[in-house]
Amino acid sequence: MGYSHMASLFFFSMLFLSASASSRNLPITAFDEGYTPLFGDNNVFVHRDGKSVHLSLDERTGSGFVSHDIYLHGYFSASIKLPADYTAGVVVAFYMSNGDMYEKNHDEIDFEFLGNIRGKDWRIQTNVYGNGSTSIGREERYGLWFDPAEDFHQYSILWTDSRIIFYVDNIPIREVTRTKSMGGDFPAKPMTLYATIWDASDWATNGGKYRVNYKYAPYVAKFSDLVLHGCAVDPIEHVAKCDTAQSSKSIPSGITPVQKIKMENFRKKYMTYSYCYDKIRYRAAPPSECVINPQEAERLRKFDPVTFGNGRHRHGKRHHHSRGNHAEAASF
């Protein structure tokens, strides 16, 4: 084994240990204490331990659950195992939103998992909306270094007043920093945490080319290790009910230099789409916070354009009642 490979494994191990150390200090929230079914009640199955829940999608309906409280900032996490086999058109989402409170100017922070045809990998998508900025959208899409249907993996969101960080297995994959140019597009109002599974046949796989095939139903997404470590807000008066200074001690406060290297390497290796380079959506110029990297633009050019419903928000993932395995190690 070469020195560079050994060094890479060493850095990965140190990153994982330091990041997971903070996560282990955070309490796991029992389902009944922190959540309630959102829709598809018969398709929401809470295990006897009270800490694991399965969401299923069948021909009748998808399903979802929602946190009891609304939060202004915090660290929100779940270990998730996705459905296997043919999953085209299926979307599993783990996200924060206040669309029920602010219909025309809502905020949102998304993890979306996009199913695929047999033999093709799940894709993961992150997105940020602020103040109803659905006409802009800030989507990014990635592959993963593992098969998310084989085992549980941890997906986490850190949200502060100045940044949003998305983590996969405690490795940061994206950081959104608040800038003046974004104006109100940065999520700044209290939000609720959601988890859903639903039929997104119209857009999710190659712009709707491949649809959900219900002969493989039910599609089951499994959730465990649910973490709600945020500042709860009174839903009527919108007054915080937590000690922010005390709460912040157990959660990450930013990205360390080693984590930054890991994030950059992940993005070089696994990112397949970034809104900043979408010349179909942004013909004149990308959103103001984008910093264009010619090398990144050239690398992303080989991937097909991604359809996002012409920038319209997909309300279905919240309340629509009717989101081959990588063998290589995570050495990015």
C-alpha positions as a printed NumPy array, in Angstrom:
array([[  0.   ,   0.   ,   0.   ],
       [  1.48 ,   3.365,  -1.066],
       [  2.125,   6.221,   1.328],
       [ -0.503,   8.471,  -0.289],
       [ -3.185,   5.813,   0.066],
       [ -2.231,   5.172,   3.699],
       [ -2.312,   8.908,   4.371],
       [ -5.738,   9.156,   2.753],
       [ -7.103,   6.349,   4.918],
       [ -5.557,   7.948,   8.007],
       [ -7.163,  11.323,   7.303],
       [-10.511,   9.672,   6.597],
       [-10.334,   7.748,   9.882],
       [ -9.429,  10.859,  11.865],
       [-12.219,  12.839,  10.22 ],
       [-14.779,  10.155,  10.94 ],
       [-13.707,   9.801,  14.569],
       [-13.705,  13.536,  15.269],
       [-17.045,  14.133,  13.548],
       [-18.801,  11.118,  15.02 ],
       [-17.587,  12.03 ,  18.485],
       [-19.832,  15.098,  18.453],
       [-22.732,  13.123,  16.964],
       [-22.518,  10.449,  19.673],
       [-23.044,  13.152,  22.301],
       [-26.412,  14.02 ,  20.815],
       [-29.458,  12.188,  22.199],
       [-31.557,   9.955,  19.947],
       [-35.181,  11.104,  19.929],
       [-37.85 ,   8.43 ,  20.309],
       [-40.456,   8.658,  17.574],
       [-43.432,   9.376,  19.83 ],
       [-41.475,  12.05 ,  21.687],
       [-40.383,  13.993,  18.643],
       [-42.556,  13.07 ,  15.664],
       [-45.999,  12.225,  14.42 ],
       [-47.243,  10.603,  11.164],
       [-47.817,  13.159,   8.414],
       [-49.788,  11.144,   5.854],
       [-50.278,   7.539,   4.772],
       [-50.823,   6.418,   8.375],
       [-51.062,   2.722,   7.491],
       [-47.733,   3.019,   5.672],
       [-45.935,   4.509,   8.697],
       [-44.679,   1.657,  10.883],
       [-42.96 ,   2.468,  14.19 ],
       [-40.866,  -0.37 ,  15.63 ],
       [-41.345,  -1.65 ,  19.146],
       [-38.162,   0.054,  20.31 ],
       [-39.851,   3.357,  19.493],
       [-36.693,   4.654,  17.831],
       [-37.002,   3.189,  14.335],
       [-39.676,   3.852,  11.715],
       [-40.402,   2.484,   8.253],
       [-42.091,   4.549,   5.542],
       [-43.593,   2.714,   2.582],
       [-44.923,   3.614,  -0.846],
       [-47.507,   1.486,  -2.613],
       [-50.168,   2.009,  -5.263],
       [-52.464,   3.647,  -2.724],
       [-50.195,   6.232,  -1.16 ],
       [-46.766,   7.257,  -0.012],
       [-46.134,   8.188,   3.597],
       [-44.276,  10.549,   5.865],
       [-43.677,  11.839,   9.364],
       [-43.084,  15.29 ,  10.809],
       [-41.507,  16.729,  13.958],
       [-43.783,  17.962,  16.748],
       [-41.814,  21.194,  17.139],
       [-40.586,  23.877,  14.783],
       [-36.96 ,  24.95 ,  15.052],
       [-34.777,  27.952,  14.38 ],
       [-31.331,  26.476,  13.66 ],
       [-29.782,  23.262,  14.937],
       [-28.435,  19.862,  13.939],
       [-30.865,  17.343,  12.454],
       [-29.919,  13.796,  11.519],
       [-31.202,  10.346,  10.623],
       [-29.733,   6.998,   9.645],
       [-31.567,   5.88 ,   6.518],
       [-31.671,   2.669,   4.484],
       [-33.289,   3.089,   1.072],
       [-35.38 ,   0.598,  -0.949],
       [-33.473,  -1.806,  -3.199],
       [-33.957,  -3.172,  -6.734],
       [-35.958,  -1.144,  -9.294],
       [-36.702,   2.238,  -7.699],
       [-37.112,   4.597, -10.669],
       [-39.535,   7.42 ,  -9.892],
       [-39.313,   6.857,  -6.137],
       [-38.156,   9.801,  -4.023],
       [-37.264,   9.656,  -0.341],
       [-36.871,  13.068,   1.305],
       [-35.384,  14.2  ,   4.614],
       [-35.818,  17.929,   4.875],
       [-36.863,  21.06 ,   6.73 ],
       [-39.61 ,  23.393,   5.577],
       [-42.084,  26.023,   6.74 ],
       [-44.347,  25.829,   3.693],
       [-47.415,  25.29 ,   5.871],
       [-46.801,  28.565,   7.707],
       [-45.446,  30.675,   4.83 ],
       [-47.231,  29.605,   1.68 ],
       [-45.761,  32.306,  -0.579],
       [-42.371,  32.914,   1.02 ],
       [-41.366,  29.616,   2.572],
       [-37.866,  28.359,   3.39 ],
       [-36.572,  24.838,   2.826],
       [-33.433,  22.722,   3.285],
       [-33.532,  19.382,   1.435],
       [-31.949,  15.994,   1.227],
       [-33.681,  14.135,  -1.615],
       [-32.838,  10.579,  -2.633],
       [-33.72 ,   9.76 ,  -6.223],
       [-34.377,   6.15 ,  -7.214],
       [-33.238,   4.554, -10.442],
       [-33.738,   1.641, -12.807],
       [-32.263,  -1.738, -11.908],
       [-28.481,  -1.748, -12.105],
       [-28.217,   2.04 , -11.721],
       [-27.344,   3.744,  -8.465],
       [-29.494,   5.932,  -6.245],
       [-28.628,   9.619,  -6.573],
       [-28.653,  12.17 ,  -3.796],
       [-29.758,  15.774,  -4.216],
       [-29.454,  18.758,  -1.878],
       [-31.33 ,  22.007,  -2.204],
       [-31.88 ,  25.276,  -0.373],
       [-34.815,  27.69 ,  -0.71 ],
       [-35.213,  30.939,   1.154],
       [-38.119,  33.356,   1.336],
       [-40.017,  31.629,  -1.464],
       [-37.063,  31.576,  -3.876],
       [-38.435,  28.56 ,  -5.738],
       [-37.91 ,  30.246,  -9.101],
       [-34.164,  30.094,  -8.476],
       [-33.495,  26.799,  -6.757],
       [-30.005,  25.86 ,  -5.611],
       [-29.913,  22.16 ,  -6.39 ],
       [-26.821,  19.989,  -6.43 ],
       [-26.724,  16.302,  -7.281],
       [-24.2  ,  13.596,  -6.455],
       [-23.342,   9.943,  -6.637],
       [-22.244,   8.101,  -3.5  ],
       [-19.313,   5.868,  -2.643],
       [-21.636,   3.16 ,  -1.3  ],
       [-24.981,   1.553,  -2.07 ],
       [-27.505,   3.325,   0.224],
       [-29.918,   0.398,  -0.122],
       [-27.495,  -2.13 ,   1.41 ],
       [-27.215,  -0.631,   4.877],
       [-28.02 ,   2.378,   7.053],
       [-26.044,   5.581,   6.506],
       [-26.275,   8.846,   8.381],
       [-27.536,  12.02 ,   6.695],
       [-27.359,  15.281,   8.641],
       [-28.16 ,  18.971,   8.296],
       [-26.432,  21.711,  10.272],
       [-28.311,  25.015,  10.046],
       [-27.074,  28.222,  11.665],
       [-27.746,  31.895,  11.016],
       [-24.726,  32.073,   8.692],
       [-24.325,  28.657,   7.048],
       [-25.915,  25.345,   6.118],
       [-23.831,  22.171,   5.946],
       [-24.993,  18.824,   4.565],
       [-23.234,  15.69 ,   5.877],
       [-23.184,  12.059,   4.743],
       [-21.772,   9.708,   7.391],
       [-20.387,  12.778,   9.182],
       [-18.498,  13.902,   6.073],
       [-19.506,  17.376,   4.835],
       [-20.559,  17.268,   1.188],
       [-21.866,  20.821,   0.768],
       [-21.655,  24.149,   2.571],
       [-23.964,  27.063,   1.811],
       [-22.675,  30.301,   3.295],
       [-24.98 ,  33.246,   3.756],
       [-23.937,  36.219,   1.604],
       [-25.31 ,  39.723,   1.199],
       [-26.017,  39.031,  -2.459],
       [-28.422,  36.209,  -1.521],
       [-30.63 ,  38.665,   0.34 ],
       [-33.627,  36.823,   1.762],
       [-32.857,  33.658,  -0.204],
       [-31.047,  32.179,   2.807],
       [-33.445,  30.2  ,   5.052],
       [-34.029,  32.345,   8.138],
       [-37.501,  31.489,   9.489],
       [-38.391,  28.631,  11.878],
       [-38.904,  25.284,  10.141],
       [-40.267,  21.81 ,  10.811],
       [-38.411,  18.566,  10.047],
       [-40.035,  16.121,   7.603],
       [-39.34 ,  12.658,   6.175],
       [-41.356,  11.284,   3.25 ],
       [-41.462,   8.678,   0.496],
       [-43.539,   9.429,  -2.586],
       [-44.117,   8.831,  -6.292],
       [-42.244,  11.427,  -8.371],
       [-42.607,   9.633, -11.697],
       [-43.218,  12.873, -13.588],
       [-39.708,  14.24 , -13.048],
       [-37.393,  12.167, -10.835],
       [-35.712,   9.772, -13.278],
       [-34.462,  11.24 , -16.551],
       [-37.149,  13.903, -16.475],
       [-39.931,  11.343, -16.076],
       [-38.711,   8.825, -18.668],
       [-38.754,   6.013, -16.107],
       [-41.731,   5.762, -13.785],
       [-42.535,   3.905, -10.575],
       [-43.276,   0.244, -11.274],
       [-45.628,  -0.977,  -8.576],
       [-44.937,  -4.63 ,  -9.185],
       [-41.881,  -3.981,  -6.978],
       [-43.994,  -2.34 ,  -4.243],
       [-44.082,  -1.776,  -1.41 ],
       [-41.016,   0.439,  -1.474],
       [-39.772,   0.768,   2.106],
       [-37.427,   3.45 ,   3.457],
       [-36.092,   2.711,   6.946],
       [-35.175,   5.441,   9.443],
       [-33.35 ,   5.169,  12.776],
       [-31.043,   7.199,  15.065],
       [-33.258,  10.253,  14.741],
       [-31.646,  13.42 ,  16.1  ],
       [-33.572,  16.639,  16.742],
       [-30.96 ,  18.904,  18.304],
       [-32.304,  22.342,  17.563],
       [-33.721,  25.455,  19.119],
       [-37.472,  24.844,  19.409],
       [-39.684,  27.854,  18.788],
       [-43.135,  28.633,  20.153],
       [-45.433,  28.105,  17.136],
       [-47.666,  31.055,  17.998],
       [-45.321,  33.692,  19.378],
       [-42.239,  32.407,  17.505],
       [-40.13 ,  32.838,  20.624],
       [-37.184,  30.467,  21.103],
       [-37.563,  28.021,  24.003],
       [-33.943,  26.91 ,  24.286],
       [-30.598,  28.046,  25.61 ],
       [-28.742,  28.62 ,  22.34 ],
       [-25.329,  28.785,  24.006],
       [-25.885,  25.468,  25.788],
       [-27.292,  23.786,  22.677],
       [-24.366,  24.833,  20.505],
       [-21.796,  23.002,  22.647],
       [-22.683,  19.552,  21.278],
       [-23.044,  20.313,  17.582],
       [-20.454,  21.126,  14.915],
       [-19.793,  24.837,  14.51 ],
       [-18.246,  24.678,  11.06 ],
       [-15.876,  22.743,   8.827],
       [-12.35 ,  21.961,   9.966],
       [ -9.401,  22.193,   7.509],
       [ -9.301,  18.396,   7.211],
       [-13.052,  18.252,   6.625],
       [-12.74 ,  20.926,   3.964],
       [-10.239,  18.8  ,   2.049],
       [-12.577,  15.828,   2.308],
       [-15.53 ,  17.888,   1.093],
       [-13.598,  19.253,  -1.884],
       [-12.439,  15.768,  -2.841],
       [-15.962,  14.388,  -2.527],
       [-17.33 ,  17.11 ,  -4.767],
       [-14.636,  16.58 ,  -7.397],
       [-15.31 ,  12.86 ,  -7.438],
       [-19.059,  12.543,  -6.973],
       [-20.878,  15.783,  -7.833],
       [-22.743,  15.427, -11.131],
       [-24.821,  18.619, -11.236],
       [-24.658,  22.122,  -9.787],
       [-27.18 ,  24.862, -10.414],
       [-24.323,  27.329, -10.878],
       [-23.421,  25.736, -14.226],
       [-26.937,  25.237, -15.572],
       [-27.005,  27.487, -18.631],
       [-30.447,  26.25 , -19.604],
       [-32.009,  27.581, -16.404],
       [-29.783,  30.633, -16.059],
       [-29.149,  31.836, -19.593],
       [-27.94 ,  35.319, -18.718],
       [-25.934,  34.651, -15.574],
       [-25.955,  32.225, -12.614],
       [-27.196,  33.368,  -9.18 ],
       [-24.957,  36.004,  -7.649],
       [-23.331,  33.784,  -5.011],
       [-21.96 ,  31.361,  -7.616],
       [-18.192,  31.252,  -8.163],
       [-17.529,  29.66 , -11.538],
       [-14.622,  27.231, -11.718],
       [-13.722,  26.462, -15.373],
       [-12.272,  23.054, -14.47 ],
       [-15.417,  22.117, -12.563],
       [-17.569,  23.362, -15.421],
       [-15.664,  21.188, -17.877],
       [-15.98 ,  18.126, -15.648],
       [-19.742,  18.581, -15.166],
       [-20.316,  19.162, -18.865],
       [-20.143,  15.416, -19.556],
       [-23.264,  14.758, -17.48 ],
       [-26.703,  15.138, -19.014],
       [-28.749,  18.23 , -18.115],
       [-31.016,  17.568, -15.164],
       [-34.705,  18.414, -15.208],
       [-36.049,  20.112, -12.071],
       [-39.575,  20.974, -13.139],
       [-38.592,  24.399, -14.549],
       [-37.755,  25.675, -11.09 ],
       [-41.217,  25.1  ,  -9.621],
       [-41.34 ,  23.777,  -6.082],
       [-42.49 ,  20.174,  -5.847],
       [-45.121,  20.376,  -3.117],
       [-45.795,  16.66 ,  -3.591],
       [-42.963,  15.57 ,  -1.369],
       [-44.661,  17.176,   1.598],
       [-48.324,  16.34 ,   1.251],
       [-48.926,  14.311,  -1.911],
       [-51.223,  11.565,  -0.595],
       [-52.185,   9.323,  -3.575],
       [-37.504,  10.71 ,  -3.458],
       [-25.239,  -1.188,  -9.149],
       [-23.128,  -0.693,  -6.021],
       [-19.911,   1.337,  -5.725],
       [-17.146,  -1.064,  -4.747],
       [-14.461,   1.523,  -4.093],
       [-13.682,   2.747,  -0.601],
       [-14.44 ,   6.243,   0.562],
       [-10.899,   7.424,  -0.123],
       [-11.831,  10.87 ,  -1.338]])
